[in-house]
Amino acid sequence: SPARLEITTGTTVTWVNDDPTLHEVAFIETSADDAGAIASGGSFSFTFNEPGTFNFYCGPHPGMSGTIVVS
């Protein structure tokens, strides 16, 4: 949350798993590093150093998805 986020180049975004289930941040169209499994209470941070649109989803739960727009 939110499902769409607009940020500027150089911004670090952190995903936090507040759920008791494992989650993952997997990027769709880019070669950006995927998070791998994020345990309950864990987090994953990524700094967006290039402009563009980055779509992502949760590997185990593909219906959980979002978009980061970097300008």
N, C-alpha and C positions, 0 to 999 in steps of 0.2 A: 504494500500500500504506500503510495498511490499506484494505480495501474500505469500511469504515464507521468513521467518526470522530465522537466526541461531544466537543463543545467548549462553552465559555461565550461569551456575547456579547462582542464586542470582540477576539476571538482572530484572529490572522492565520495563515492556512495557506499553506504554500509547496509547490508541486509542482515537482520537479526532474526533468529529462529526462536520465537516465543511459544512454540507448539511442542508437545511431547513427541511428535513424529519427526523423522529425518526429512530434511528438505535439501534442495540443491539449486544453484543458480547456473543455468546453462545458456550461453549466448547462441543465437540462431545463425545469423548471417556473417558473423565476424570470427576472427581467429583469437578473440579475447580469451583470456584464461577462464575456464569454468571453475566453479567453486569446489566441486566434489561434494560429498555428503556433509551437511551441516547438522550437527547434533543439537538437541534441545538445549537452549541457552547459549549456543554458539553463534558466530557471526562470520561474514565474509565481506571484505572491503575491496573496492576496485577504483582506481583513479583513471578517469577518462581524459586522456591526453590528446585525443584526436576528435575533430568534429564529426558528427554523423548520427545515424539512428541505430540504436542497439536494442534489438528485441531479445527477450530472454524468457525462459520458462523454468519450472521446477521439474527436473528429470523424472522423479517418481510420480509427479502430479501434473501432467502437461496442461491441464485446465487452469493452472495457476501460472499466469504470464503477465508480462508488462513490457513497456517501452521506455527507453531513456533517450531523449533527444539532446545532443550536445552541440552547442553553437560557439 
